[in-house]
Amino acid sequence: MRITNEDDILMNPENQGKELTAEEIEDQFSKRVTTLTEAYKLQGNDSTIPIETTKIAEGRVFQTNFWTQFTLLFYRSLLNSFRSPMEYRMKIFQALFLSITSVIVFQNLGAEVSGIQNRNGVLFLLCVGLIFGALQGAIGTFSTERALFLRERLNKQYTVSAYFWGRSLSDIPFHIITPMIELSIIYFGTGLSTSLPEKYWIAALTAITCYFTGTSYGLFLSVAIPKQEVATALVPVVMIPLMAFGGFFVNQNKIPVFFYPIQYISPFKYAYQVLTQNEFTDNTTLKCLISNPPTCNPLADHNFREGMWLSLILLFVIGLAVRIFSVILMYKISTPTRVKMMIPQQNGKQKPALQP
């Protein structure tokens, strides 16, 4: 029997041409282990001394500052996006399909009282399409890169915040193009209010903010849940209660007090409030609004508690807050306490130096 390495070269030159028995091989390995053990003890190290565990985050040293890390990660993520355009093509296709379908269903909204219901429906459907489209597109962002992120993080190549913001903000160009396509087709295709030039741009700003907030929820689920399949399955559980209290299905005055926390973190609520108030304020299409005196008041029927601009600000704040929580959660996940050595016990068994 011969001992060779992967290139079939004998490990010991003196044994070349000589077949070794199993006993001789075991004896040589025992001598090597003994030699290494004695050399280790001569260095003054004692394996029986308990080794304290440390956190990965302690003593971190980075070769570059935050802005350099952010710039490089932003560029890398943007480059990867252009190299894999299929995902963004599907997002644009999804936006086109939903917007064209909405135009077919809601064309000719009407100037009678029934036009109020039609406008409420198309505006809420627009909110739902933007938020769910953004969420589904972002839910796999960190799930697919978790292993890469943890490895590079343990090697201290960058901070958690630099990675998160560089990775998430690299999609901003696409998060502007997609909602603008969807909004423009629905807004002009269904005949929403154009009595004032700024109405369209307010709706456009709302659509972009709505998409931003929906992406934030998707990023949070992607960070919190390692498996993308599980995160996707939980989307209805998380989003349907938020959608139910958005102000379209039930009047806000009818919502029980103990459901107020769900209502106030719902992006559907604030996005719907902005679009509805933007549509029915100074509307010159509905006959019941331009009659003297007006015979209908759609905004009063909704019982909105927040104004249009406050709702838009709160919609952005929710999206930003969810992203901050995602950064904190990502930091907790990437800086676990890990065991470095095993402590020998008197009974011959070993246990981790870190106790649960």
TITIDO-677919 format. One record per residue (C-alpha): x, y, z. Coordinates in Angstrom, 3 decimals. Each point is the difference from the previous one (the first is absolute). Layout:
// TITIDO-677919
PT         x         y         z
PT         X         Y         Z
...
***
This chain:
// TITIDO-677919
PT         x         y         z
PT     0.000     0.000     0.000
PT     1.312     3.478    -0.919
PT    -0.809     3.487     1.348
PT    -0.348     2.545    -2.805
PT    -1.470     3.441    -0.471
PT    -2.510     1.069    -2.672
PT     2.776     0.011    -2.652
PT     0.948    -3.598     0.874
PT     3.338     1.103     1.454
PT     1.286    -1.887     3.008
PT    -0.333     1.933     3.218
PT     3.293    -1.323     1.418
PT     2.950    -0.259    -2.395
PT     1.644    -2.627     2.149
PT    -2.994    -2.264    -0.588
PT     0.182     0.205    -3.798
PT    -0.202    -3.452    -1.524
PT    -1.011    -1.489     3.348
PT    -3.433    -1.348     0.805
PT    -1.190     0.892     3.531
PT    -2.248    -2.115     2.112
PT    -3.035     1.383     1.823
PT     1.878    -0.168     3.318
PT     2.910     2.020    -1.396
PT    -2.336     2.657    -1.379
PT    -1.808     0.322     3.337
PT     3.328     0.212     1.820
PT     1.263     2.822    -2.267
PT    -3.183     2.000     0.444
PT     0.114    -0.463     3.776
PT     3.561     1.353     0.079
PT    -1.005     3.040    -2.038
PT    -2.952     0.746     2.286
PT     2.220    -0.353     3.062
PT     2.611     2.347    -1.498
PT    -2.625     2.662    -0.781
PT    -1.555    -0.287     3.464
PT     3.354     0.429     1.750
PT     0.861     2.993    -2.199
PT    -3.337     1.592     0.862
PT     0.565    -0.480     3.744
PT     3.479     1.526    -0.244
PT    -1.590     3.247    -1.202
PT    -1.698     0.372     3.366
PT    -3.521    -0.743    -1.223
PT    -2.288    -2.151     2.110
PT    -3.136    -1.345    -1.623
PT    -1.626    -0.485     3.416
PT    -0.257     3.763     0.544
PT    -3.534     1.161    -0.853
PT    -0.070     2.296    -2.980
PT    -2.450     2.881     0.217
PT    -2.242     0.458    -2.974
PT    -0.015     3.242    -1.891
PT    -2.420     1.602    -2.354
PT     0.904     0.400    -3.604
PT    -0.722     3.704     0.174
PT     2.650     0.624     2.672
PT     3.313     1.352    -1.207
PT    -1.259     0.527    -3.510
PT     2.438     1.723    -2.298
PT    -0.958     1.090    -3.509
PT     2.498     1.074    -2.617
PT    -2.375     2.566    -1.540
PT    -2.519     2.482     1.326
PT    -3.789    -0.244    -0.250
PT    -0.371     2.062    -3.161
PT     2.572    -2.012    -1.909
PT    -1.693    -3.235     1.051
PT    -3.404     1.396    -0.921
PT     1.177     1.187    -3.421
PT     1.626    -3.314    -0.891
PT    -2.969    -2.051     1.183
PT    -2.422     2.304    -1.815
PT     1.989    -0.359    -3.216
PT     0.270    -3.786     0.384
PT    -3.742    -0.395     0.573
PT    -0.842     2.313    -2.888
PT     2.354    -1.904    -2.294
PT    -1.566    -3.321     1.040
PT    -3.418     1.434    -0.783
PT     1.026     0.862    -3.552
PT     1.582    -3.422    -0.416
PT    -3.272    -1.716     0.993
PT    -2.710     2.102    -1.660
PT    -2.678    -2.701     0.037
PT    -1.230     0.957     3.485
PT    -0.595     3.606    -1.010
PT    -1.566    -0.995    -3.275
PT    -2.510    -2.068     1.955
PT    -0.732     2.972     2.289
PT    -0.696     2.221    -2.986
PT    -2.135    -2.720    -1.575
PT    -1.938    -0.326     3.253
PT    -0.560     3.766     0.112
PT    -1.156     0.060    -3.635
PT    -2.353    -2.934     0.493
PT    -1.622     1.447     3.135
PT    -0.314     3.491    -1.454
PT    -1.492    -1.170    -3.309
PT    -2.438    -2.266     1.848
PT    -1.030     2.916     2.235
PT    -0.595     2.216    -3.029
PT    -2.215    -2.657    -1.609
PT    -2.054    -0.466     3.175
PT    -0.242     3.646     1.139
PT    -0.127     1.871    -3.297
PT    -2.609     2.788    -0.137
PT    -0.246     0.533     3.759
PT    -3.079     2.110    -0.491
PT    -1.183     3.400     1.228
PT    -2.972    -1.199     2.019
PT    -0.079    -1.100     3.632
PT     1.071    -3.511    -1.048
PT     3.248     1.544    -1.201
PT     1.003     0.517     3.644
PT     0.030    -3.739     0.633
PT     1.890    -0.602    -3.251
PT     2.665     2.526     0.943
PT     0.365    -1.422     3.497
PT     0.430    -3.466    -1.463
PT     2.663     0.892    -2.555
PT     1.958     2.074     2.531
PT     0.070    -2.756     2.613
PT     0.863    -2.596    -2.654
PT     2.894     2.225    -1.030
PT     1.249     0.067     3.612
PT    -0.289    -3.782     0.327
PT     1.779    -0.630    -3.288
PT     2.890     2.302     0.842
PT     0.551    -1.321     3.532
PT    -0.337    -3.695    -0.802
PT     2.077     0.336    -3.151
PT     2.783     1.725     1.901
PT    -0.171    -2.477     2.887
PT     0.148    -3.082    -2.201
PT     2.920     1.456    -1.925
PT     2.033     0.689     3.148
PT    -0.806    -3.070     2.058
PT     2.912    -1.990    -1.429
PT     2.589     2.775     0.199
PT     1.926    -1.238     3.051
PT    -1.225    -3.594     0.010
PT     2.075    -0.793    -3.071
PT     3.071     1.901     1.245
PT    -0.078    -1.016     3.669
PT     2.947    -2.423    -0.193
PT     2.127     2.493    -1.947
PT    -0.866     2.811     2.395
PT     0.817    -2.032     3.135
PT     3.342    -1.152    -1.421
PT     1.068     3.487    -1.030
PT    -1.306     1.432     3.251
PT     2.018    -2.489     2.095
PT     3.051     0.978    -2.026
PT    -0.709     3.623     0.957
PT    -0.104     1.223    -3.571
PT    -2.771     2.496     0.733
PT    -2.523     1.123     2.597
PT    -3.592    -1.193     0.119
PT    -1.403     3.459    -0.689
PT     2.260     0.515    -3.026
PT    -1.142    -3.307    -1.492
PT    -3.696     0.551     0.705
PT    -0.228     3.525    -1.351
PT     2.282    -0.697    -2.947
PT    -1.982    -3.095    -0.960
PT    -3.467     1.468     0.524
PT     0.612     3.430    -1.523
PT     1.520    -1.476    -3.148
PT    -3.545    -0.880    -1.074
PT    -1.246     3.593     0.291
PT     0.109     0.700    -3.782
PT    -2.204    -3.013    -0.663
PT    -2.262     0.951     2.923
PT    -0.715     3.299    -1.731
PT    -0.504    -1.337    -3.517
PT    -2.383    -2.849     0.924
PT    -2.587     1.994     2.015
PT     0.103     2.852    -2.500
PT    -0.881    -2.369    -2.839
PT    -2.849    -1.553     1.971
PT    -1.379     3.322     1.235
PT     0.185     1.788    -3.345
PT    -1.933    -2.675    -1.856
PT    -2.685    -0.281     2.679
PT    -0.274     3.743     0.675
PT    -0.542     1.124    -3.569
PT    -1.550    -3.235    -1.247
PT    -2.856     0.060     2.514
PT    -0.536     3.770    -0.100
PT     0.929     1.036     3.527
PT    -0.123     3.675     0.907
PT     2.165     2.394    -2.023
PT    -1.758     3.191     1.097
PT     3.303     1.263     1.411
PT     3.456    -0.734    -1.526
PT     1.513    -0.924     3.357
PT    -2.513    -2.787     0.640
PT     1.892    -2.457    -2.186
PT     3.345     0.832     1.601
PT    -1.421    -0.405     3.499
PT    -1.296    -3.411    -1.047
PT     3.415    -0.820    -1.517
PT     1.809     0.938     3.211
PT    -2.483    -2.117     1.960
PT     0.535    -2.987    -2.311
PT     3.793     0.178     0.393
PT    -0.284     0.329     3.787
PT    -2.502    -2.849     0.066
PT     2.418    -2.207    -1.948
PT     2.811     1.010     2.345
PT    -2.029    -1.045     3.050
PT    -1.085    -3.290    -1.567
PT     3.641    -0.760    -0.754
PT     0.853     0.722     3.638
PT    -2.447    -2.654     1.198
PT     1.486    -2.461    -2.480
PT     3.538     0.729     1.207
PT    -1.067    -0.515     3.611
PT    -1.507    -3.410    -0.759
PT     3.076    -0.914    -2.029
PT     2.285     0.807     2.936
PT    -2.194    -1.559     2.695
PT    -0.724    -3.302    -1.785
PT     2.915    -1.932    -1.567
PT    -2.068    -2.090    -2.415
PT    -1.661     1.891    -2.801
PT    -2.798    -2.574    -0.281
PT    -1.001     0.533     3.635
PT     0.181     3.774    -0.351
PT    -2.217    -0.117    -3.090
PT    -2.529    -2.167     1.834
PT    -0.178     2.547     2.831
PT    -0.716     2.964    -2.270
PT    -3.806    -0.407     0.165
PT     0.146    -0.422     3.779
PT     1.845     3.299     0.390
PT    -1.552     2.110    -2.749
PT    -3.688    -0.963    -0.050
PT    -0.717     1.442     3.498
PT     1.765     3.210    -1.049
PT    -2.049     0.100    -3.181
PT    -3.285    -0.684     1.826
PT     0.444     3.142     2.119
PT     1.073     2.185    -2.910
PT    -3.263     1.945    -0.060
PT    -1.555    -1.523    -3.108
PT    -1.745    -3.096     1.328
PT    -1.120     1.476     3.315
PT    -0.547     3.587     1.053
PT     2.685     1.209     2.401
PT    -2.593     0.960     2.623
PT    -1.144    -3.634     0.121
PT     3.434    -1.468     0.830
PT     0.217    -1.224     3.647
PT     2.442     1.847     2.233
PT     2.163    -3.077     0.628
PT     0.701    -0.210    -3.762
PT     1.326     3.560    -0.188
PT     3.687    -1.096     0.137
PT    -0.513    -2.093    -3.142
PT    -1.809     2.855    -1.688
PT     2.693     2.570     0.725
PT     2.838    -2.122    -1.430
PT    -1.945    -0.864    -3.150
PT     1.569     1.445    -3.164
PT    -3.305    -0.614    -1.790
PT    -1.738     2.466     2.307
PT     2.302     2.943    -0.679
PT     0.472    -0.672    -3.711
PT    -3.771    -0.289    -0.497
PT    -0.604     3.195     1.989
PT     2.451     1.990    -2.126
PT    -1.370    -1.236    -3.330
PT    -3.638     0.416     1.059
PT     0.409     3.531     1.321
PT     2.036     0.926    -3.063
PT    -2.742    -1.347    -2.284
PT    -3.100     1.499     1.600
PT     1.405     3.409     1.005
PT    -0.939     2.565    -2.660
PT    -1.425    -2.740    -2.196
PT    -1.846     1.489    -2.975
PT    -1.181    -3.267    -1.550
PT    -2.570    -1.332     2.479
PT    -3.336     1.753    -0.427
PT    -0.959    -0.412     3.650
PT     3.120     1.936     1.031
PT    -0.343     2.908    -2.407
PT    -3.739     0.482     0.556
PT    -1.121     2.905     2.169
PT    -0.263    -1.053     2.734
PT     2.043    -3.248    -0.262
PT    -2.122    -3.079     0.481
PT     2.859    -2.353     0.977
PT     3.126     0.137     2.164
PT     2.263    -3.021    -0.600
PT     2.729     1.174     2.387
PT    -2.423     0.498     2.894
PT    -1.373    -3.501    -0.559
PT     3.486    -1.477     0.520
PT     0.567     1.795     3.323
PT     3.737     0.393    -0.561
PT     1.877     1.206     3.086
PT     3.154     1.166    -1.774
PT     0.377     2.534    -2.783
PT     1.555    -0.711    -3.384
PT     3.538     1.249     0.657
PT     0.139    -1.455     3.510
PT    -1.064    -3.364    -1.404
PT     2.747     0.178    -2.623
PT     2.620     0.796     2.646
PT    -1.211    -2.830     2.256
PT     0.104    -2.409    -2.945
PT     3.682     0.830    -0.537
PT     0.759    -0.157     3.748
PT    -1.467    -3.516     0.229
PT     2.168    -1.180    -2.881
PT     3.116     1.566     1.522
PT    -0.749    -1.393     3.482
PT    -0.455    -3.538    -1.354
PT     3.388     0.255    -1.743
PT     1.674     1.168     3.209
PT    -1.482    -2.981     1.841
PT     1.340    -2.212    -2.797
PT     3.516     1.388     0.503
PT    -0.193    -0.663     3.742
PT    -1.245    -3.543    -0.583
PT     2.720    -0.636    -2.574
PT     2.612     1.197     2.479
PT    -1.305    -2.437     2.630
PT     0.054    -2.862    -2.476
PT     3.519     0.718    -1.250
PT     1.615     0.426     3.445
PT    -0.801    -3.171     1.931
PT     2.062    -1.205     2.937
PT     1.989    -2.993    -1.196
PT     1.973    -2.675     1.820
PT     3.741     0.006    -0.692
PT     1.208    -2.994     2.040
PT    -1.327    -2.995     1.892
PT     0.704    -0.372     3.720
PT     1.085    -3.518     1.055
PT    -1.981    -1.424     2.923
PT     1.098    -2.436     2.660
PT    -2.228    -2.763    -1.348
PT     1.735     0.226    -3.355
PT    -2.852     1.808    -1.741
PT     0.210     3.448    -1.466
PT    -2.419     2.870     0.126
PT    -0.016     3.401    -1.706
PT     1.667     2.859     1.799
PT    -3.199     1.995    -0.490
PT    -2.804    -1.105     2.273
PT    -3.608     0.373    -1.199
***
